[in-house]
Amino acid sequence: MILVNNPGSWGHIYAPLQHAPWHGCTPTDLVFPFFLFAVGNAMAFVIPRFQAANNDGVFWGKVLKRFALIFLIGLFLNWAPFVKWSGDSLVFKAWADAKNPGSGIRLLGVLQRIAICYLFASIIAYYTKPKLTFFIAAVMLLLFWWMSYAFGGKADPYSITGFFGTQIDIDLFGKAHVYKGEGMPFDPEGLVSTFAAIVQVLMGYLTGLYIREKGKSFEMLSNLFVFGAVLIFAGFAWDMVYPINKKIWTSSYVVYTTGLALMVIGVLIYLLEFRNAKGAWSKFFDVFGKNPLFIFFLSGFLPRLVGLIRIPGAIGADGKVHYYSAFSWFYENICKNISPDLRAGSLLYALAMITMYWFFAWLLDRKKIYIKV
């Protein structure tokens, strides 16, 4: 996520590091569903403990607290640092702009979707047996497909203008609080499309239960690959009538990316558990895995905070001074000049950002500081 979200220039990015324009799936489009799948994997260690304790009060207390914290952290990230430059003055970022009713603070986002998916997946997993959980997940995917087709635009129910969830998000939250990065009010982490994303967590949960039940065995490993291949094929087949699409999180996208997640986790289990292929490469990722939420938050918050400190640059053709932040100065004066292909400089900047955040994660790990919610 850090690599994808921190290019030196959004106008110069290598194709695999971009989201699909609409239908389709790039490597970048795998990051978020894999993250939700991993959330479900982690639940496989927690939910059975709640069930064994048989204390609904403890379960609801823990789950609601975690849901609220993650959601509010995401909302804080959307609003922070609460001020912005307007000309030569710092002004407060209002929840809704009185002068422009269509402008305001976005309500939903990546962390908010994780929070909602975690909440509903936890409830389903806690109150149902695994077979019923799987059945509910399948029904949810089919129901979302039907709703998308039945209530979507007549011309193309799976287009950005035809997706039925957009108007619901606008009606619920107001145009001011819906994402507009697509050139119109449309939220790729909208409430309606989160319905199918919940299944991604449930599939991760069921996979985690299966791995724990079977233990370290080649039967478990081979079944992960077989089921992953089946889901990838099913996702491609479904794509012919219901396109794979991250931005509206179609059911075919859930099936396809879950199949790939099963393949990836199978490869990792084989390398780490069966071959014990651990070394410097795995230690690099270990520190990120020990404080993932905090590092993700920092990667979104720090550039905005640093952006408040302006470094004067050249005077433009309009006669006005152009300002840099420390990060943009680093890109414009160092990274951008390494190659005539500006995508190389943009990638170098992103890699430098990953190195910086890895250093922060390493420091936390060295001091045994682990920030959890």
NUVOPA-209736 format. One record per residue: y, z, x of N, C-alpha, C in turn. Coordinates in pm, whole numbers, plus 50000, padded with zeros to 5 digits. Atoms other than C-alpha are relative to their C-alpha. Layout:
YZXYZXYZX
...
This chain:
498795000050083500005000050000501265000050086
498834999449911502395008150284500244986350063
499885013249939501704974550450500634990149903
499545009550101502344955450128501415003249953
498724995950060505344975550007501165000850099
498944998449900507294975550334500134987850093
499765011449911507844940050461501425000550053
498635000849950510854932750674500894992349904
499275008250096511914906550420499064995949888
500835004150114510554900750071499934984849986
500015014650007511384864150116499114993450103
500825005749893509114859750419498745008650017
501244992350000505584872750361498824990550006
501225008049997502194858450451499295001049865
500575000950135500304847350139499045011449965
500924989350038497494873550156500685013449973
499284987550020500144901050155500934999449879
499245001150123501684888849830499075001749880
500754999850125500564895849476499874985849947
500125012950068499284866249278501224998449907
498825001950086502284850749093499745004249855
500394995350134500454856448763498485001449995
501464999449999496764848248712499484998650143
500615000849868494474851849013499985013650067
500154987449928493764878149274500064997550150
499895000749855494884881149636499485013050060
500404987149940493794907849888500955011449963
499034989750040497004926449796499695005649862
500314995750137495864927849434498785009149993
501174991249998492804947849541500365014550033
499654986749951494714977749678500045010349887
499824990350108495664994749351498685003049926
501274996850068492314990749169499035007650090
500854992349908490495003149481500445014650005
499484986349999492775033549479499525007549876
500474993750124491915040849115498495002450005
501444998449982488225035549195499725012350086
500164988549911488585061249475500325013149927
499704988250081490195085849231498775003949919
501224997450075487085082349016498895005550088
500994994749906484845087749320500215014850025
499684985949974486635120549392499665008649878
500324992650123486175131149027498525003449990
501444997650006482415128749075499605013050070
500264987249934482635159849295500615011749922
499264989450069484955179049060499515002149857
500374999050141483915171448701498685007749981
501244992350019480305184148743500215015150016
499714985849983481745217548862500665005749874
499394995750126483935219748552498945001249890
501034999750103480945211448333499065011850019
500894988749973478775237648503500675013249964
499284987750034481485263948455500125001949849
499964999850148481615254748082501205008149948
498784993050040485185267248052501084989649973
499055010550036487385242947861501435003550042
498654995849964490515263447934500334997050144
499805002849858490085260548310500124985050022
499975014749986489365223148282501354994449958
498745005550049492425215648070501185004550086
498924995149915494655237548285500124992250129
499995007149872493655220348609500424985449982
499765014350019493725184848471501454997449955
498645002050047497025188048284501035002850109
499094996949890498705204148585500054988550100
500025011149904497575176248816500644987649942
499395011550067498545149648564501535001150003
498554998050007502035164448523500654998750138
499435000549866502635168448896500074985750053
500025013849948501585132948987501004991449923
499075007950082503555118048696501445003050039
498634996149969506705137748779500404995950142
499715004749864506445129149150500344985149996
499715014350015506325092449051501364997649938
498695001450064509355096448824501115003950098
499034995949897511205115049101500224988750100
499915010849902510425086249338500824988349944
499225010750062511895061249090501495003149999
498604996050015515125081049059500655003350134
499464995549871515535094549413500594988150077
499384987049967517775098349605501155003849908
499074996050107519865100749284501424994950018
498695006349980522895083349434499774986350062
500075013449942523585047549541501404995550037
498715005449961526335027649704500504990249894
499315009550087528765010049473501314996750068
498855003049916531244992249693500015009450119
499884990549890532475018649937499825014449955
500164986650054531585048349719498555002749961
501314995650049528435068049648500155004649856
499934996450141527825070749274498645005249955
501244994350053525225089949074499214989249925
500885009250072522245069848946499665006249865
500174994350134522395077148574498644996249943
501275003050067519215079248366500104987149920
499715012650069520745051848151501474996850024
498645004249969523855032048241500784997749870
499235001150124526445036947965500714986449990
499305012850001528225004848069499064988149985
501005010750009525014984548076498745005849937
501114993650070522514996247811498614995350045
501305005149956519754974847961499605004850137
500264995449864519934992448298499805015150001
500264985749990518465026348383498865002750096
501094996049911515755045248567498664996349938
501325003950048512265031048534499145012549975
500794988350036509925055548360498614999850063
501375001049951506535042648472499974994650143
500165004749863505155031848810498595002650048
501344998749943502175034149044499455014249980
500494986250011501895072149054499845004249854
500124996750141502515074848681498724994049942
501255006050049499655050648615498795007950052
501104992049946497375070548847499855012949919
500034987450076498315102348657499394998049862
500515002550136497615087448313498514996550004
501415003849987494345071548425499145012150033
500744987949962493225104048586499825009149880
500064991150115494025123948271498934995449900
500915004650104492135102248024498574997950052
501345001549943489245094248258499335013750015
500554986549986488785131448325499515005449866
500394995250133488665139347953498704993349955
501215007450039486095112047887498805004750081
501104996149912483975121848187499525014249972
500354985950022484065158948106499195001949872
500614997650131483005155847743498844990649967
501105009350029480415127947770498994999650114
501045002349900477155121447951500264986550067
499725012649929477145093248209499704987349921
500345012250077475395068147979501064997349893
498965001850102477945074247704501334996350065
498785003749926480765072447960500024985150029
500095014449971479545037948063500214991849874
499865007250127479305026947699501465000049956
498584999250037482855039147629500844990750086
499255008849908484135020647937499844985449958
500245013850041482494988247820500744996749870
499305002150128483914992147468501514998850023
498565000649970487394998547610500404986450056
499695013249943487284966247811499954989249893
500125009950108486104945947512501135001649899
498934997450096488664962447284501344995150053
498735004549942491514955147525500074984749998
500055014650008490414918647540500354995449859
499745003850139490404916547160501465002349963
498604997050032493804933347129500944990050066
499155009549928495304910447394500024986449930
500095013050067494074879747209500575000549859
499614999250141494674891646852501495002449980
498604996350017498174905746902500934993050098
499185007149904499374883447185500664987749941
499305012050046501564852647161499044988849964
500895010750048500064823246976499794989350107
500105010749901500814798347255499105004150116
500804995049888499324819447536500085015250000
499954985350009498444856047472499925007150134
500154993849868497864861847844501144996350095
498835003449919501264849547964500955012050004
499054988949988504154871848067500805001849872
499264999150126505974863747743499085002449882
500934998650113502844864247529499235013049997
500774987649995501314897247642500535009949898
499574991650112501394920747342500545013550044
499604986849956501974952047550501465001250038
498624999449952505454942647672500945005649894
499094995550105507214947547340499745014549963
500334986050029505364980247282500665009150103
499364992249894506584993447619501515000949978
498555000250023510144982947537500365008849881
499724992050119509994998847191499835015050028
500274985949970508575031347330501035006150094
499194994349892510755035847638501434994850005
498685006049992513755013447584500084990150114
499895010649899514684982447779500535005350133
499384994649878516675003448027498985006150094
500964992549920513555021548148498714992250028
501135008849972511184991848185500314991650124
499855007849877510654973248514500524986049970
499425013350023512634940848548499854991050123
500185007849879511364927348879499424986249980
500555013250030509754897548709501064990749940
498945008250057513144884548592500235002549853
499874996450141512754899948246499405013849983
500634986950020511824933848100498484998649983
501475000450003508104936048181499515009750106
500464989849905506284965148343498554997650037
501395002049956503174957448551499185012950002
500694987150017502354994648524500305005749862
499664995850135503144995648153498925008549936
500924990850066501535020247917498814992749939
501075007150071499514994347723498944994950097
500985005449905497884977748025499275011150076
500694988649938496995012448156498685002949928
501224997950079494345013047880498784994850075
501135005849927492084989848082499845006250137
500054994149866492995006348412499225013250001
500774987650010491405038948290498544997450033
501405003549975488055020948309499714999250149
500175000749854488595015348682499645013750056
500294986449956488595053048732498615004249953
501324996550053485535057448508498894993550081
501025006849920483615031648711499865006450138
500074992749873484515049749032499275013249984
500674987350031483365082248874498494998049987
501435002650019480015067848765499334996050132
500535003749868479535052549111499815012350087
500124987649923480215086149273498835008549956
501154992450051477695103249045498684993950048
501235006949959475085076849131499705002450148
500184998049856475635080349506499535014350027
500404986049982475335118349482498575002349953
501344998050055472205116149271498934993950089
501005007149920470375090949490499985004750145
499944995649862471545104949823499984988350097
499975010049893471395086650154498674992650002
501235007950008468785060150076500334985349992
499795014550008468405022750107499914995149856
500025003750142467595021549737501405001149940
498644998250048471025035449658500914989050052
499135009849937472695011749901499764986049943
500315013450052470894980549779500454998649855
499565000750140471644989049417501514998649989
498555001750000475344992249498500364985350021
499715014049972475324957049642499594991049883
500485008250112473284942649354500955001249881
499134998250114475454958049084501394994450030
498725005749963478574948049277500004984949983
500115014650014477384911849290499984995949854
500065002950144476614912548917501395000749938
498664998450057480094925148835500954989150049
499155010949948481794899649062499724987149923
500375011950076479864871748889500515000949857
499544998150138480664886448546501514998449990
498555001349999484334888748638500444985650007
499685014349989484454852248743499664992649870
500395006650125482604841748428501005003249889
499044995950102484964861748206501364993550024
498735006149962487914846748395500214986449934
499895013350061487144813048234500625000649860
499424998850134488234826447893501065011149994
499084988549997490184857747988500415002150145
499675001249857492044852548318500075013450073
499824988649910491814877248606501495001450029
498554998349989495324891848615500325014750023
499644986249970496594923448783501175005049916
498754995450059499994924448617499855004449855
500314994650133498524928948268498635006950002
501234992549974495354944848415498904996149900
500985005050095492954923148219498615005950027
501354994549988489394934348156499184992450105
500715007949899488064905748372500415004450140
499514994949872490234919048655499335013250035
500684987249978488704953748613498574997750047
501415002649966485154939948626499894994050140
500045006849870485844917148924500335009550115
499594991149890487664943049136499065011950015
500994989449988485124970049054498794995050078
501115005949923482404946749184500324999650148
499605000349858484334942049507500065014150058
499934986249953484934979649533498605005350031
501384995949975481174985449507499494994050131
500405006449875480614960549788500635007150120
499274993749889483254976950008499455014050027
500514986549978481995012449952498584999550054
501355001749945478464999950021500034997150149
499865003249857479554985050355500415012450079
499534988049930481385017050450498905010550012
501114990549994478395038850360498984995650106
500965005149902476155016350568500505002550143
499464998549865478465017050870500135014750042
499694986249963479435053850859498825009549987
501094990750026476335070550717498674995550059
501285005149951473465047950819500054996450149
499895004249860474745034251151500835009750083
499134990449931477095063051239501034993050088
499075008249923479615036951353501415005649990
498704993650003482495060851391500644999450138
499295000749873485155059151657501485000749977
498554999650010488855054651716500494993149873
499575007550119489075029451430499915008649875
500164991650119487775054351176500955011950004
499074988749988489935082751312501414995949959
498685004850041493005061151255500185001649850
499924999250146492235060150883499805014249950
500274986250043491095096350866501285007549968
498794992150020494595110350900500754995749874
499405004650124495885088550617499265006049880
500804995150111493015100150397500165014849973
499864985550019493865136750447501315003849931
498754997650072497395134050306500474987249930
499665013350053497345101550105501195000049905
498934999950098499645111349819501355002550066
498744996849933502305126550045500504988150083
499585011249916502325096950285500474988449913
499545010550091502565072349995501385003349946
498694995750050505445092549852501074998250108
499045001049891507155093950192500384985550027
499745014249972506815056250238500934993849896
499075004850100508755051149915501355007050005
498784991950002511285079049953500874998150124
499245000249875512285076650320500904987750013
499085011549987513635040450316501225001349911
498854998550090515845049150018500985010450055
499134989749943517135080450186500744994750122
499385005849879517765062550516501044989449961
499075010450045519485034750319501375005149963
498684994350031522305058650231500895000850124
499244999749874523315059150600500254985650042
499695014249977525115026250657500554997850140
499555004149866525595009450996500824987249985
499185012250015528504984351004499414988450081
500475012049933527434949151092501124989850010
499025010849986529164915551112500824998549872
499185003250116531964904450883499544986549946
500535012050061530634878750640501064989849966
499065010650038532184846450516500935004649889
499174994950110533534866150220501075009750049
499004991049943535614887350460499635014649991
500424986150014533644918750385499005003750109
500944995049901531724940250631498625001349937
501374998650046527964937850589499385012250069
500564987549947526124970650634498494999150011
501444998349984522644978750759499635014749982
500574986749981520475009150717499324999850136
500694999749871518625020751029498774991149997
501215008250011515485003550902500334985149997
499655014350008517174970650811500594995150131
499485003949868518994970651146498844997050094
501175002049915515624973851321499354986549970
500595013050034514304943851129500904988550045
499095011249974517384921851166500224997550149
499645001549859517974928451537498814999950095
501174999649912514444932951674498854991749943
501205006550055511584922151448500254985349966
499715013550049513264891251306500064989750112
499775009249889513814876351653498764997050083
501175002149915510234876551780499394986249986
500635013050024509294842751630500884991849907
499285008550096510864812651457499425001449858
500634997650130508374819851177500385014149955
499474987150041510174847850996498945009049937
501094991850055506914859250837499415009150107
500544991849890505794871751180500865012450021
499114988649985508854893951215499895009649884
500144991650119508454906450861498725008350007
501274992849985504824915750932500105010550111
499824990349892505784932551261500725012549949
499274988750058508254954151070499075008749917
500934992450085505554964050818499025007950086
500944993049911503154972951101500705011750071
499234989049939505894993751266500155011649902
499894989550102506355012450938498675007549986
501314993550008502605019050918499815009550118
500124991649880502685032451275500825012849986
499144988350017505585055551192499395010049901
500574990950100503915069450878498675005850047
501234994549941500615072851064500355011850091
499604989249911502445094351319500315012749919
499734988450086503735116851041498705006049948
501294995350051500205119050896499225007050111
500704994049886498795126551242500565013950031
499384987049974501305154751295499545010449897
500454990850105500355170350960498555004150024
501424997249977496655167551042499825009150121
500104991949878497165182251388500345014749973
499584986450033498895212451236499205005649881
500854995950111496215214550962500805002349871
499204999450122498795208750689499534989049906
500515009750096497295191950385500685002449865
499194998750122499565185850086499244993849884
500815004750112497595183349763500655004149869
499554996250135498285184449390498775002449912
